[in-house]
Each structure stands twice: as C-alpha cells, then as structure tokens.
C-alpha cells in the first residue's frame, strides 16, 4: 500500500473511528485501526466486536493495499504532525507502516489485515431515513435513562419502534422511563422494533453533529445488527437481544395533581436543592399547594449541612401533593427539555411522577419516587 492524504483529514478520521477501538480486550488486534485503499479514498475502520465504525477520507493512491496498526499510537502521532501532506507506505518485512510528513518520519509495527475482525456489512433489511437533528433530539431525550450496569442487559439498550412514518424511542433503568416520539422522513415498508445499545446511539448522536441532511438506517431481517449511514461514515452495531418491558403500562394515565411551572425556575430551584441533597441521600422533596394562585416548593435537607427551600409560581390543577425524587434524576430530565413550561403530574407520594413539556406531546418522562418521612 502506498498513498497520501492531508493531516487534518486523517486526524479527523481517526477521531471518528477511535471511539470503536477496544480498550480492555482479550483480542489485542481490536486495539488496532484498519487502513485500506478504497476506490481512490482511504478507509479507516475500528471495532470492539459490539460496534464497528468506518469512515472514508480523500487520498491519492499509488498502490492499493491494507494494513492494521495500533490505533492509539497512530492517532497520537498524527495529531502531533503539522497540517501538511502525509505519505503512507506499507512494508512487508517486517510488517509495518512507514509514515512521513514534512520533516517527520515514523515506522509503526503493524498486523496483517486478514487477522482483523471482519467489519460487518448490512445490505438488506428494513431501511428508513430520519433527519439528523430529529434523531439527535430523540437520542438526547432518552439515552440518559438507560441502565449503565449489565445486571439486566436489555435495559442498557434503547427500544426503537417504527411504523409508517413514526418512530418511538424508549429507555428505562428500573427507576425512570423516558419515551420520545418523532417522525421519519418517509414511511417504511413494514413495522419493526429492536433494541439498540445506548452507547451506540450516543456515538451516532456525536457523529451526527456535522450532518447536513439525514441519517439512513438498515436493520437486518434477523434483528441482530443495524447500520447507521452518515456522510462518509458507517456505524454497524450488534443489537441487544431480549424482551424490553412493556413501557406503555408504566406510564400513569391519570393524575390527582398537576402543576405547570416555568422550566428555568424549576431548574434553578432543583439545582439549589441538589446542593443540600448531596449529603441527604440525594433526596429532593416537592410540595404542590394550590393556595395564593398555586406554587411548588422544592426542598432538601441534611442532618449535617442544613436545609433549603425554594418556591416557584405554578398553575395547579387538582389536589395538593407531596413527592420526593432523586435529585440527579430530576436534574437529568429538566436538562433536556426545550419548552418554556413543564408539567409535573402526581397521584400519591408512593406513585410514579410524570414530567412532560407543556405544548409538546412528543415526550413523557416517568420517575419513581423516593420514600421519605414528611
């Protein structure tokens, strides 16, 4: 292999695939990046066997070929080079990659490309398109609610349901549930549902930041893999196998108390209460009262530090109520809402609370309460 490309393009490409490079692994070659000439371009690929990311950058190819080299070493060396042309040359004995740029040269020991795990390809299955920003919004509203521990692997994924031109994302970790509904760019042929690892969708969202138009996805008929295709980037992921909880049954259909408050006021009160809640098991208490036009009190206290109370005006419907939440869970959901007002719906102190943006029926968030002595 002999080719050349620009340093800034290569550095950007390595940063794209770098997130798929394995860190702790029993298969050392998954810590490498695959470089291959591909129809006048340089293809970079990395995989940790759960997710594979490939990207293409412009290159001048003199001799086609492919080789794998340690990803971290190559990335750090390339980032230290000046913004000029980089020349690559693969050497067979010993197998290595010669890299030269301006007055810098290096020889990096490599491995045979045939030893690199094959990067999966997804050519057939249910396909659809979604606007890049719409997908990023959907991911942002649910991904933080997915479980991070592997005790129940199915909860580390995000349930995706698609039918017609509608899609639904749902994530739950046993303590909270986030459900977001959006629209596809065009109807799909058949309804489909599958579970995507939350980490994969975080990567899709990160890489979609520079997308101008849409993202295409393909799900294999066996629902074992999915492909997300961006501008010059492909992400292939293993799907999570298992049965996701019936989340629609977990969303309360009625309430005894509903309080509508300004989002910025609620965020400020929650942030202030969280400071005291740190030493009080992270508990934030919320009291809804209907007198004097209605108000919501956000309280927290700690035996060692002290206590805090913030009051905000509210439009209250129904009964007065009390409920307590984990401060982090409350801050997480308030941090992704984009409306000016938010509604808090409750029934009893021991029943789940529902948080919704006002004037937007695309999103609903359910949080399990914490049990406290009032």
N, C-alpha and C positions, 0 to 999 in steps of 0.2 A: 504494500500500500504506500502510495506517495501522493500527498495532496497538501493544499494550503488553504487557510481561511483567516479571517480577521480575529484579533484577540478579543475584542469586545463581544463579538457574536459567539465565540466559543465559550467565553466566561459566562455569558447569559445562558447558553445551552446547558452547561454543566450545572449551573444553579437550579435549572428546571428539573433535570433528572436526578439531582443529588438527593432529593427527599425520598427516592425509592431505593437508595443504596442501603443494604443491610448493615446494621451496626453490630448487633450481637447475633452470631450465626455459627452453625456447625458446618456451613458450606462456604469456605473462605472466598470463593470466586464471586459470590454475590456482593462482596465489598468492592468489586471492580465495576468499571463502566465499559460498555462495548462501543467501540468506534468502528464504523463501517461506511465505505463509499456507497452511495445510493443515487444513481441517475443524476450525477453532477452535483450532488449535495453530500454533506457529511451527516450521517445518522448517529445520534447518541442514544444509548439505551441503558437502563438500570432496572433491577428488580430485586425485591426481597422475598419473592415467591408468593406474596399476597397481593402486591400491586406492582405493575410494570409501567414505567414512563419512558416514552420515546419522543425525541424532538429532532427536527431537521434544520440545518443551517447551511447557508450558501458556502460553496467551496469550489476550488479549481482542482480537478482530479487528473493526475498524470498516470497513476497506476491504481486500479481498483484493488480492494482488499479489506481485511478486517482484523482487529486485534482487541484484546481487553487488557486494561491496565488499572492499577489501584485508583479508585475514584477520588479519594481524599487527597492523595499526593498530587494527582494531575490538576485537580481544582485549585489547590493552594499555589502550585507553581504557576499556572496560567494567570491567576489573579495578580501575581506579583510582576508579570511581564508588562512592558509598555504597550500602548494601544497601536500596535503595528501588525504586520502580517506574520502568521505563524506557519512554519513548514513542518509537516509530519513525514516520517519515513519509517516503515516497519522493517526491522532487521530479523532475519530468520535464526541466525546463530550468533550469540544466544538470543532467544526470542525477546525482542524489546522494541520500544518505540523511541526513535530519535526526534526530539522537539527542538526547534531553533526559532528564535525571534530576535531580530536586531542583533545585538552582541551577546545574547544569552543562548546557551545550549544545554540540553539535558538528555540523558538516556535513561528511560524508565523500563524496568523489567516488566514483561507482560506475560499473558497466558493465551493459549490457543482459543480462538473464538468458538471453536466447536465444543469446548468444555463449558461455555457459558450457558446457563439455563435458557431454553428457547423462550423468546418473548411471545406470549400468546397472541393470536390474531382472532378477531371476532368479525366475521364477514356476513353471517346470516343470523336472522332472528328478528325480534320486534324492534323497529327503529323509530326514532322520533327526533324532534328538534325543539329547543327551548331557547329563548333569548338569554344571553349571557347574564345580564343584570337581574332578570327574573329568577334565574337559577341561584345566583349569589344571595339574593334576598331570602329565598326559600331555605337555603342551607343555613344562613346566619340565624334564622328564627328557630331552628330546631336542633342544630348539631350539639349545642352545649348541654342539652337534656339527655343525650345518650350516655349510657354507662361507660365508665372507664376501666372497670375491673372485669376480668374474664370469668367471674363465677357463673354468670348467665350470658354466654357468648351472643345470643340473639339480641340482647339489649345493647350491645356495643355497636349495633348497626342502626340504620335509619330505614324504616319501612317506606317503600315507594309504591304507590298505586297509581296507575294510569288507565284512563278510559276516555274515549272520544278525544276531546281537546283539553281535558282536565287532568291535573296531577295533584297528588296529596303526599306530603312528607310527614312522617310521624316518628317521634323519638321519645323514649321513656327509660328511666333508670330505677324504677320502683318507688321513687319519691316524688317525681314530677313527670308531666306529659306535655309535649309540645306538638301541635298539629297545624300545618300550614297548607293552604290550597292555592294553586296557581293554574295558569293556562299554558298549554303547548302552542307552538306556532301554527301547527296544523294537526288535524285529528290523526290518531294512529289506527291501524287496521284492526287490532284486537286488544282487549283489555289485558293488562299484565300487572303483576305485583311481585316484588322481590325485596331483598334486604341488602343494602349497600353498607359496607363498613363506614362508620362515621369518619375515620381517618382519611379514607379515600375521598369523601366529599369535601373535607377540609382542603385537601390538595387541589381538587377540581376548582373550588372557590378561589383559592390562592392564584392559580394559573389563569383563571378566567378574568382576572382583573384587567388584563391588557387586551381582552377580546373586544372586537368591534361589533360583531353581529350576533351569531348564535352558536350554540353547542349542540352537536349531534350525539346521540347515544344509541347503542345497539345492545340488546340483551339476548344471550343465546337461548335457543329453544329449551334447553335443559335448566335454565336459570342458574347456571354455575358460574358464569362470567358476564361481565358487562364492559363495554368500551365507551369511553367518552372522547370525542374527537374535537379538538380545538384548532386554532390556527397553527399549523406546523407542529402540533403536539398531539400525541395519543396516550391515553391512560387506560390500561386494562386492569381490572380488579377481579379477584375472586369474590363471589357473593357469599353472604352468610346464610348457612342452611339452618332451618328450624322454623318453628311456628311463633310468630310475633303475637303478643297479647292483642285481644280484640279491644283496641283502644277506644272505639266509639262507645263501648259500655262504661268506660271510665270517666266520661265527660258528663257531669251533672246536667240534667235537662231543666232544672228549675232552681229557684233560689228564694230565700226568705229575706235577704238583704242585698241591696245593690247600691254601691257608692261610686259615683263618677267624679274623678279628681283630675287636676292638671298633671300631666306626665312629669314636667320639670319639677313641680312642687313635691310630688311623690318620690322622685329620685333623690331630691335634696334631703327630705325627711328620712328616707331609708338609709342614705349614706351617713347621716349624723347618728342615727340609731345604731348602725353597724359598728361604730367606734366603741360604744359601750358594750355591744353584744359580743365582741371578741372574747371578753372574759366572763361572759354569761352564757356559754354553750351556743353562741351564735343565734340566740333567740330574739326575734323582733315581734313585739305584740302590737296588734292593730285593733283599735276600738272605733266603731262606727256609731255616731249619735245623730239623731235627726233634729234635735232642738237647735234654735238660733239659725235656721236655714240649712243645717246639716254640716257636719265636719268629720274628719278622720284624724284620729290621734295615733301617732306612731311612737311606740315606747320601747325602751330596753333598759335593763338594769343588771348590775353585777354586785355581788356582796362586797368585793374588794375595791372596785373602782368608783361606783356610784350609779346614778341613773340619768335617763334622758327622756325628754318628751317633746315631740314636735306636732303641731296642729296645722291642718290644711283644710280649706273650704271644700265642701263636697255637695253634690246633688244626690240626696239619699232617697231611695225607694224601698219601701218595706220596713222591716223591723230594725231595731238597733242590734248590733252584733259585736262579738269579740272573736278573734282568731290569732294564732301565733304561727310565724313561719321561720324557717331557717333564713338568716339574713342574706346568705350567698345566693340561695335560690331566688329570693325576691329581687335582689340586685341584678342577677343574670337576665331575667325576663324583662325587667324595666329597661335594661341596657340595649335591647334590640328593637324595642317598639319605636315606631316612627310617627305615630299620631300625636296630636296635641293633648288629647284626653285619654284616660284609661279607666276601665270599669273593673271593680272588684265585686264579685258575686260570691256570697256565702250562705250556708244554711245553719250549721251548728259549729261550735268550736272544734268538734272532733271530725267534721266532714271536710272533704277537699275544698279548697278555694279556687275560684276561676278568675283568671285575669285576661281581659280582652282589650284590644284597642277600640276606641269608640269611632264609629263611622267606617269600620273595616271588618267585614265578616270573614276575611281570609285566614285569620289566625286565632287560635284559642290555646291557653296555657292553663294547665291544672296542677296545683301544688298541694301535696299532703301537708296537713297542719302538724305543729309540734304541740305536745301535751304539757301544759303549764298550770301552775296554781295561780288563779287570778286573785 
